[in-house]
Amino acid sequence: MKLIKLFIVFIALSFGAAQAVLEVTVVKKDENAFPIIVSHFELTGKGAQDKDISKIIQANLERSGRFNVVIPDIIISQNVDAQHWKHQNIEAVVTGNIDQQSEKIYKLSVSLFDVYSNKQLFTKTTRVHVSGFRKVAHQLSDHIYEALLGESGSFNTLLTYVTVTTDAKGNKEYRLNISDSDAMNVKSRIKLKTPILSPVWSPDRSYEHKKIAYVSFENGRSEVFVWHPYTRRKIEKLPRFDGIASAPSWHPDGKSLVLTLSKDGNKDIYSYTLADKKLTQLTHNPSIDTEASYSPDGTQLAFTSNRSGQVQIYIKNLSTGKINRATFEGRYNAKAVFSPDGKSLAMVHRVDNDYRIAMLDIKTKDLSMMTNNELDESPYFSPNGDMIIFATNRNNKNLLSVVSVEGNRSYELSSQTGEVREPNWSTYLEK
């Protein structure tokens, strides 16, 4: 991928404690994406002058790879001139206004106009607390995405990832972070001197029930923990199994986890139910089985195994118990995750000495290269399936990157203060 001169840097805006830890760099852009205008918002009241959310909406839509978004220098009224924008090859126009109602409450109104049908697709009016503008901007971005494409957007969602910093004495600090989908509102509540690995969001939609399972070495060995970031519940540690515990992944119902255990001296995959602490062995093979991931309906399990003499992906039907090999191209395929529609797998695929992100059509076995990097790892789909986030290494620097499934656009999220690894994308949040 050729780096083009288009950079979007998410800086801290005047929205409470929102701070950017990650820098977004667009790597590839498709000029054939949906052309849309997002107007600057009309602002009324002294406190509204720094609340224009047009740039947040623009950045969201641009990152999806499905839109080319322009913000004109002038404010466009809600009486959109359809003929004018049609001549400019613009297909939709977003307008809005923000009116300060009191010291901390604002009235927000946003309209979406379809140029070619000459119709207003929606007008949404709501009251917003001064601290809620970013969340509302993400929600509006989802509404625009769905109205124009007929699919759910992935902007009102969350990321988790690990950052690693090294001080002057060579001591490392590992942080487990959560953020909005645009890498803002970063929170790093878990900070350790020992490695943190494999964080993964539970499928719960409400903040109250949302959890993150992760691996930590804080007790001198590899163990799995469950963190409740939005409640005051203590971090739960799974029982101390014999051997190592690694690679947790949630069942779609959020009630159990699959993980890799070496409790009997060999790495196999187990299911662990949180409520009754029941442990069930799911694979029985003298080879190494690891990195398991459920299908969206919970009926299948994809995992990595070297049982063929190579590192390949296998899929187990949990009803019949039958296991079939899924990958045949190349000698190394690992870390597979299902797409939200259950039809594809994203994985790490080795090409010569390079490790790249690939996507497998499960039915046809067609394998598509999604990246052209040297050292990619840990792919994960956005909840609507149109993007894949992954970790990579560029110029000896670990960073995050996102690629559009349709190949329209990719962008990098590079840590400004160290390395960033192990990304995971949440499911949709409660509306």
C-alpha positions in Angstrom: 0.0 0.0 0.0 1.4 3.4 -1.0 1.1 6.0 1.8 -0.8 9.0 0.4 -0.7 12.5 1.9 -3.9 12.3 3.8 -3.6 12.4 7.6 -6.4 12.6 10.1 -5.2 13.3 13.6 -7.7 13.0 16.4 -6.7 15.7 18.8 -8.4 16.4 22.1 -11.4 18.6 21.5 -13.3 20.6 24.1 -15.5 17.7 25.2 -14.8 17.0 28.8 -11.9 14.7 29.4 -11.7 13.2 25.9 -8.1 12.7 25.0 -6.4 11.1 22.0 -3.7 8.5 22.7 -3.7 7.2 19.1 -3.0 8.9 15.9 -5.0 8.0 12.8 -3.2 7.9 9.4 -5.2 7.1 6.3 -3.1 4.8 4.1 -5.3 4.0 1.2 -8.4 5.8 -0.1 -11.0 4.8 -2.7 -12.1 7.8 -4.8 -15.2 5.9 -5.9 -16.7 5.9 -2.4 -20.1 7.5 -1.7 -19.7 11.4 -2.1 -21.4 13.3 0.7 -21.4 16.8 2.1 -21.3 17.3 5.9 -21.9 21.0 6.7 -20.5 22.8 9.6 -23.2 23.1 12.3 -24.9 26.4 12.9 -24.1 27.4 16.4 -26.2 29.5 18.7 -25.0 30.6 22.2 -21.5 31.3 23.5 -21.0 27.8 24.9 -21.9 26.2 21.5 -19.0 27.7 19.6 -16.7 24.7 20.3 -19.3 22.0 19.9 -19.4 21.6 16.1 -19.5 17.8 15.6 -19.3 17.9 11.8 -15.6 16.9 11.9 -16.3 13.9 14.1 -19.1 12.7 11.8 -16.8 13.3 8.8 -14.0 11.3 10.4 -16.3 8.4 11.3 -17.7 8.1 7.8 -14.3 8.4 6.2 -12.8 5.6 8.3 -15.5 3.2 7.2 -14.0 3.3 3.7 -17.5 3.7 2.2 -17.7 7.5 2.0 -15.8 10.5 0.6 -16.8 13.3 2.9 -16.3 17.1 2.3 -17.0 19.9 4.8 -17.5 23.1 2.9 -16.2 26.4 4.2 -19.8 27.8 4.4 -22.6 26.7 6.6 -25.4 25.0 4.5 -29.0 25.7 5.5 -31.5 22.9 5.8 -33.2 24.1 2.6 -30.8 22.1 0.5 -30.4 23.1 -3.2 -30.6 19.6 -4.7 -29.7 20.7 -8.3 -26.6 22.6 -7.2 -25.2 19.6 -5.4 -26.2 17.2 -8.1 -24.1 19.2 -10.5 -21.2 18.8 -8.0 -21.7 15.0 -8.1 -22.7 15.0 -4.4 -25.3 12.4 -3.4 -26.3 13.4 0.1 -26.0 16.5 2.4 -25.9 16.5 6.2 -26.9 19.8 7.9 -27.4 20.7 11.6 -27.5 23.2 14.3 -26.6 23.4 18.0 -28.5 25.8 20.3 -27.4 26.3 23.9 -30.4 26.0 26.2 -28.6 26.4 29.5 -25.1 26.2 30.9 -24.7 22.4 30.3 -27.7 21.5 28.1 -27.9 22.0 24.3 -30.5 21.4 21.7 -29.1 19.5 18.7 -30.9 19.1 15.3 -29.5 17.1 12.4 -31.0 16.5 8.9 -29.9 14.1 6.1 -31.0 15.1 2.6 -30.8 12.7 -0.4 -29.8 14.8 -3.4 -31.0 12.4 -6.2 -34.4 11.7 -4.7 -34.7 15.3 -3.6 -36.0 14.1 -0.2 -35.2 14.6 3.4 -34.3 11.2 4.8 -34.5 12.2 8.4 -34.4 15.0 10.9 -33.3 14.2 14.4 -33.7 16.6 17.3 -32.4 15.8 20.8 -31.1 17.5 24.0 -27.4 16.9 24.8 -25.5 17.3 28.0 -22.2 19.1 27.5 -20.3 15.8 28.1 -22.3 13.8 25.6 -21.4 15.3 22.2 -19.0 12.7 21.1 -21.4 9.8 21.9 -24.2 11.6 20.0 -21.9 12.2 17.1 -21.2 8.5 16.9 -24.9 7.7 17.1 -25.7 10.2 14.3 -22.9 8.7 12.2 -24.6 5.3 12.6 -27.9 6.8 11.6 -26.4 8.4 8.5 -24.6 5.2 7.5 -27.7 3.1 7.9 -30.0 5.6 6.0 -27.7 5.7 3.0 -26.4 2.2 2.8 -29.1 0.1 4.5 -26.6 -1.4 6.9 -25.8 -0.8 10.6 -22.7 1.4 11.3 -20.0 0.6 13.8 -19.2 4.0 15.2 -21.1 3.9 18.5 -18.9 1.0 19.7 -15.7 0.5 21.7 -12.2 -0.7 21.3 -9.8 -2.4 23.7 -6.1 -2.8 23.2 -2.8 -3.1 25.0 -0.1 -0.4 25.0 3.5 -1.0 26.1 5.8 1.7 27.2 9.4 1.5 28.3 11.1 3.9 30.7 14.7 5.1 30.6 15.8 2.1 32.7 14.3 -0.4 30.3 11.3 -1.2 32.6 8.1 -1.9 30.7 4.6 -0.9 31.7 1.6 -2.7 30.2 -1.8 -1.0 30.0 -5.2 -2.4 29.2 -7.1 0.4 27.4 -10.6 1.0 26.4 -11.7 3.8 24.0 -14.4 4.9 21.6 -14.3 3.5 18.1 -12.3 6.6 17.0 -9.7 6.1 19.7 -10.9 8.9 21.8 -12.0 8.9 25.5 -9.2 6.5 26.3 -9.2 4.9 29.8 -6.3 2.9 31.1 -7.4 1.5 34.5 -5.3 -1.6 34.5 -1.5 -1.0 34.5 1.0 -3.8 35.2 4.7 -4.4 35.0 4.0 -7.9 33.5 2.5 -8.7 30.1 -1.2 -8.3 29.3 -2.5 -10.4 26.4 -5.6 -11.2 24.4 -8.3 -8.7 25.7 -11.7 -9.5 24.3 -15.1 -7.8 24.8 -18.1 -9.8 26.0 -21.1 -9.7 23.6 -23.2 -7.8 26.2 -24.7 -4.6 24.8 -25.4 -2.7 28.1 -22.5 -0.9 29.8 -23.5 -2.5 33.1 -23.0 -6.0 31.9 -20.1 -5.4 29.5 -16.9 -7.3 30.4 -13.4 -7.8 29.1 -11.6 -11.2 29.4 -7.8 -11.0 29.2 -4.6 -12.9 30.0 -2.2 -11.6 32.7 1.1 -12.8 34.2 0.7 -10.7 37.4 0.9 -13.8 39.6 3.9 -15.2 37.8 2.0 -17.4 35.4 -0.4 -17.2 32.5 -4.0 -16.7 33.9 -7.3 -15.5 32.6 -9.1 -12.6 34.3 -12.5 -10.9 33.7 -12.8 -7.2 34.1 -16.1 -5.2 34.5 -14.9 -1.7 33.3 -18.3 0.0 33.9 -19.1 -1.3 37.4 -17.4 -1.4 40.7 -17.2 -5.2 40.7 -13.8 -6.7 41.5 -11.7 -8.2 38.7 -12.5 -11.9 38.6 -9.7 -14.5 38.2 -10.6 -17.8 36.7 -9.6 -20.8 38.7 -5.9 -21.8 38.8 -5.8 -24.6 36.3 -2.8 -26.8 36.0 -0.4 -25.5 33.4 -1.1 -22.3 31.4 -4.4 -20.6 30.5 -4.5 -18.4 27.4 -6.5 -17.1 24.4 -9.9 -16.5 25.9 -12.9 -15.9 23.7 -16.6 -15.4 24.6 -19.6 -17.5 23.7 -22.2 -15.3 21.9 -24.5 -15.6 24.9 -21.8 -14.1 27.2 -22.2 -16.8 29.8 -19.1 -18.8 29.0 -15.6 -18.6 27.6 -13.4 -20.9 25.5 -9.8 -20.8 26.4 -6.6 -22.8 25.8 -5.3 -24.9 28.7 -2.3 -27.1 29.1 -3.7 -28.7 32.3 -2.9 -32.3 31.2 0.5 -31.4 29.6 -1.0 -30.7 26.2 -2.6 -27.6 24.8 -6.3 -28.2 24.2 -9.4 -26.1 24.0 -11.9 -25.9 26.9 -15.2 -24.2 27.6 -15.6 -22.5 31.0 -19.0 -21.5 32.3 -18.8 -18.5 34.6 -22.0 -19.2 36.7 -21.3 -22.8 37.7 -17.5 -22.8 37.0 -18.0 -25.9 34.8 -15.0 -26.8 32.6 -15.6 -28.9 29.5 -12.8 -30.1 27.2 -13.7 -29.5 23.5 -10.7 -30.9 21.7 -8.8 -34.1 22.3 -5.7 -34.3 20.2 -2.0 -34.9 20.9 -1.2 -31.9 18.8 -1.5 -28.3 19.9 -5.0 -26.8 19.6 -5.4 -23.1 20.5 -6.9 -19.7 19.6 -10.5 -20.7 19.5 -13.3 -18.4 18.4 -17.1 -19.1 18.3 -19.3 -18.5 15.2 -21.9 -15.8 15.7 -24.7 -18.4 16.4 -22.5 -20.4 18.8 -22.8 -23.6 16.8 -19.2 -23.8 15.5 -15.7 -23.2 16.8 -12.8 -22.1 14.7 -9.3 -22.8 16.1 -5.6 -23.1 15.2 -3.9 -26.5 15.3 -0.8 -28.2 14.0 -2.4 -31.6 13.8 -1.7 -31.8 10.1 2.0 -31.1 10.6 1.3 -27.5 9.6 -0.3 -24.6 11.4 -3.8 -24.5 10.0 -7.4 -23.4 10.9 -10.0 -26.0 11.7 -13.8 -25.7 12.4 -15.6 -27.9 14.9 -19.4 -28.4 14.7 -20.4 -28.3 18.3 -23.6 -30.3 17.6 -22.1 -33.2 15.8 -18.6 -33.0 17.2 -17.2 -33.2 13.7 -14.0 -31.3 12.9 -13.0 -30.2 9.4 -9.9 -28.4 8.2 -10.8 -25.0 6.9 -7.5 -23.7 5.3 -5.4 -25.4 2.7 -3.5 -22.5 1.0 -0.1 -22.0 2.6 1.7 -23.7 5.5 0.7 -21.2 8.2 -2.8 -19.9 9.0 -3.7 -18.8 12.5 -5.7 -16.6 14.9 -9.0 -17.0 13.0 -12.2 -15.1 13.9 -15.6 -15.4 12.3 -17.2 -12.5 10.5 -20.5 -11.2 12.0 -22.5 -13.0 9.3 -20.6 -16.3 9.9 -19.6 -16.7 6.3 -16.0 -15.7 6.5 -12.9 -16.0 8.7 -10.3 -13.3 9.1 -6.8 -14.8 10.0 -3.1 -14.4 9.9 -1.6 -16.0 6.7 2.0 -16.4 6.0 3.4 -15.5 2.6 7.1 -16.4 2.3 8.5 -14.8 5.5 5.7 -12.2 5.9 2.6 -12.5 8.0 -0.5 -10.8 6.5 -4.2 -10.5 7.2 -6.3 -12.7 4.9 -10.0 -13.5 4.7 -11.4 -17.0 3.9 -14.8 -17.6 2.3 -15.7 -20.7 4.4 -18.0 -22.2 1.7 -15.8 -21.7 -1.4 -12.4 -21.9 0.5 -11.3 -18.8 -1.5 -8.6 -16.9 0.4 -8.2 -13.2 -0.2 -5.2 -11.1 0.9 -6.3 -8.0 2.8 -2.9 -6.6 3.6 0.6 -6.4 2.1 2.6 -6.0 5.4 5.4 -8.0 6.9 4.2 -8.7 10.4 0.4 -8.6 11.0 -1.4 -10.2 13.9 -4.6 -10.4 15.9 -7.4 -9.5 13.4 -10.9 -8.8 14.6 -14.0 -7.6 12.7 -16.0 -4.5 13.4 -19.5 -5.4 14.5 -21.1 -4.8 11.1 -18.3 -6.7 9.4 -17.1 -4.0 7.0 -13.7 -3.5 8.6 -11.0 -5.6 10.2 -8.8 -4.2 12.9 -5.4 -5.8 13.5 -1.9 -5.2 15.0 1.1 -4.8 12.7 4.7 -3.7 12.6 6.0 -1.0 10.4 9.5 0.4 10.5 10.2 -1.6 13.7 7.1 0.1 15.4 4.1 -1.9 16.6 0.8 -0.2 15.8 -2.8 -0.9 15.0 -4.3 -0.8 11.5 -7.8 -1.1 10.0 -8.7 -2.3 6.6 -12.0 -2.2 4.8 -13.3 -5.6 3.9 -14.2 -4.3 0.4 -10.7 -3.0 0.0 -11.8 0.6 -0.2 -9.6 2.1 2.5 -7.1 1.3 5.2 -5.8 3.4 8.1 -3.3 3.1 10.9 -3.6 3.8 14.6 -0.1 4.4 15.9 0.7 4.9 19.5 2.3 8.2 20.3 3.8 6.8 23.5 5.0 3.3 22.9 3.7 0.1 21.2 0.1 -0.7 20.7 -1.1 -4.4 20.4 -3.9 -6.9 20.7 -7.0 -5.0 19.4 -10.5 -6.1 19.9 -13.8 -4.4 18.8 -16.9 -4.5 20.9 -20.4 -5.5 19.7 -23.1 -2.8 19.3 -23.9 -0.8 22.4 -27.3 -0.3 23.9 -29.2 2.5 22.3 
